[in-house]
Amino acid sequence: MFPVGGVGVMLVLIALAGAACALLGWATRRRLGLLGATTLALLVWSLVVIGVLTLIPANGAPGWVMAEERLETCSFDYGGPAPEGFWIFGGGQRMLNVAIFVPAGALLVLFAARWPRTAWLTAPFGVLALAASSVVIELAQLELARLDRACDVTDMVDNATGAAVGGAVGLVLALLLRPWRHRGVDPGRGR
C-alpha cells in the first residue's frame, strides 16, 4: 500500500522542498555567488517538483491495484486520451508535462554556463539526461502499480520537449545574465 497521495500532499512536499532548497541557496551563496546559488537551489527544487508531481498518486492513496488492472506495458497510443490535468494548472496534462520540465532545463543550462569552457558539453548532456529521466519516471510508474499512474510514451515525448524548450530558454538566459561573470569568491584563490 502506498500511504500518501493527492494534490494536498503534493503541495506540502513541494513547499517543504522549497524551504530546504532556499537553505541550500543561502548556504552556497558565498561559494557560488548570488546568481549561482539561486540557480542551483531552483534547479534542485525543480527536480524535486518533477519527482513529486510524477511519482505521488494524484488522487489520493489508492491502497492497492488489482493484478488484473495493472498494465503490463507502456501505452504507445501517442496523443491518446489524457486527463484534463490538475485543478491548479489548466490546459490539460500534456501542457503540464511540458511545463514542469521547462524550468529544470533552463536552470540546468544556466548553471552549466558558469563554466563556459565545459558548458558546450555539460549543458546539452544535462538536457539529454533530463529528457532521459522521463523514461525512468515512466518505467517507475509502470513497475510501481500502486502509484496508480500509467506509463505513456506521450508523457515521455512531452517531458523531453519541455526539457529541450527549457534548454533553449536557459541558453537565452545565459547570454543575457552571463553567469560566468558571477562565480562568487573562491576562498582558495582570494579573488
C-alpha positions in Angstrom: 0.0 0.0 0.0 1.3 3.5 -0.9 0.5 5.6 2.1 0.3 9.1 0.7 -1.2 10.9 -2.2 -3.4 13.7 -3.5 -2.8 17.3 -4.5 -2.6 18.5 -0.9 0.2 16.1 -0.2 2.0 17.2 -3.4 1.7 20.9 -2.4 3.1 20.2 1.1 6.0 18.2 -0.2 6.7 20.9 -2.8 6.6 23.6 -0.1 8.9 21.7 2.2 11.4 21.1 -0.7 11.2 24.8 -1.5 12.2 25.7 2.1 15.1 23.1 2.0 16.3 24.5 -1.3 16.1 28.0 0.0 18.5 26.9 2.7 20.7 25.3 0.1 20.9 28.6 -1.8 21.7 30.5 1.4 24.4 28.1 2.4 26.1 28.2 -1.1 25.8 31.9 -1.8 29.4 32.7 -0.8 30.9 29.9 -2.8 28.8 30.3 -5.9 27.7 33.9 -5.7 24.1 35.0 -5.6 23.2 34.0 -9.2 24.9 30.6 -8.9 23.4 29.8 -5.5 20.0 30.9 -6.6 20.2 28.9 -9.9 21.4 25.8 -8.0 18.7 26.0 -5.4 16.0 26.5 -8.0 17.4 23.7 -10.2 17.3 21.2 -7.3 13.8 22.4 -6.3 12.5 22.0 -9.9 13.9 18.4 -10.0 12.1 17.6 -6.7 8.9 19.1 -8.1 9.2 16.8 -11.1 9.6 13.8 -8.8 6.6 14.8 -6.6 4.3 15.5 -9.5 5.1 12.3 -11.3 5.6 9.8 -8.5 3.0 10.7 -5.9 -0.6 9.4 -6.6 -2.6 12.4 -7.9 -6.0 11.3 -6.5 -5.0 10.2 -3.0 -3.5 6.9 -1.8 -5.1 4.1 -3.8 -4.1 1.4 -1.3 -3.7 -1.3 -3.9 -4.2 -2.0 -7.6 -5.7 -5.4 -8.6 -3.3 -7.6 -10.6 -5.8 -7.7 -13.4 -5.9 -3.9 -13.6 -2.1 -3.5 -13.6 -0.7 -2.5 -17.0 2.0 -4.8 -18.4 3.5 -2.4 -20.9 3.6 1.3 -21.6 0.9 2.8 -23.7 2.2 3.6 -27.2 -1.0 5.4 -28.2 0.7 8.7 -28.9 -1.5 11.6 -28.0 -4.2 9.2 -26.8 -6.7 10.1 -24.1 -5.1 12.2 -21.4 -6.8 13.5 -18.3 -7.5 17.2 -18.0 -4.6 17.7 -15.6 -4.7 19.2 -12.1 -7.2 21.8 -10.9 -4.2 24.1 -10.1 -3.0 24.1 -13.7 -5.4 24.5 -16.6 -4.7 23.4 -20.1 -4.5 19.6 -19.7 -2.0 17.1 -18.7 0.1 17.3 -21.8 0.7 21.0 -21.2 1.6 20.2 -17.6 4.0 17.5 -18.8 5.9 20.0 -21.0 5.7 22.9 -18.4 7.2 21.0 -15.5 10.4 20.2 -17.4 11.0 23.7 -18.8 12.3 25.3 -15.6 14.7 22.3 -14.9 16.1 22.5 -18.5 16.6 26.3 -18.3 18.2 26.3 -14.9 20.4 23.4 -15.8 21.8 25.2 -18.8 22.1 28.5 -16.9 24.1 26.7 -14.1 26.3 24.9 -16.6 27.1 28.2 -18.3 29.0 29.3 -15.2 31.9 27.4 -16.7 31.9 28.4 -20.4 34.9 26.1 -21.3 32.9 23.0 -20.4 29.3 24.3 -20.8 29.2 23.3 -24.5 29.4 19.7 -23.4 27.7 19.7 -20.0 24.7 21.7 -20.9 23.5 19.5 -23.8 24.4 16.4 -21.9 22.4 17.6 -18.9 19.3 18.4 -21.0 19.6 14.9 -22.6 19.9 13.4 -19.2 16.8 15.4 -18.0 14.9 14.1 -21.0 16.1 10.5 -20.3 14.9 10.9 -16.7 11.4 11.0 -18.1 11.8 7.4 -19.4 13.0 6.3 -15.9 10.0 8.0 -14.4 7.5 6.4 -16.8 9.1 3.0 -16.2 8.8 3.5 -12.4 5.1 4.3 -12.9 4.7 1.1 -14.8 6.6 -1.1 -12.3 5.1 0.5 -9.2 1.5 -0.1 -9.9 0.4 1.1 -6.5 1.3 4.7 -7.6 -1.9 4.5 -9.6 -0.1 6.1 -12.5 0.2 5.0 -16.2 3.3 4.6 -18.3 2.7 6.5 -21.5 5.0 7.3 -24.4 3.2 10.6 -24.9 4.4 11.7 -21.5 8.0 10.8 -22.4 7.8 13.0 -25.6 6.1 15.9 -23.8 8.6 15.8 -21.0 11.6 15.7 -23.4 10.0 18.6 -25.3 9.8 20.6 -22.1 13.5 19.8 -21.3 14.5 20.9 -24.8 12.5 24.1 -24.6 13.9 24.8 -21.2 17.4 24.3 -22.6 16.8 26.9 -25.2 15.4 29.3 -22.6 18.4 28.6 -20.5 20.7 29.5 -23.4 19.0 32.8 -23.9 19.2 33.5 -20.1 22.9 32.6 -20.1 23.6 35.1 -22.8 21.6 37.8 -21.0 22.8 37.1 -17.4 26.4 36.0 -18.2 26.7 33.7 -15.2 30.5 33.1 -15.9 31.0 36.7 -14.6 29.2 36.0 -11.3 31.1 33.0 -9.9 31.4 34.2 -6.4 34.6 34.3 -4.3 36.7 31.2 -4.2 38.3 31.2 -0.7 41.2 29.2 -2.1 42.2 31.9 -4.6 41.1 35.1 -2.7 39.6 36.6 -5.9 
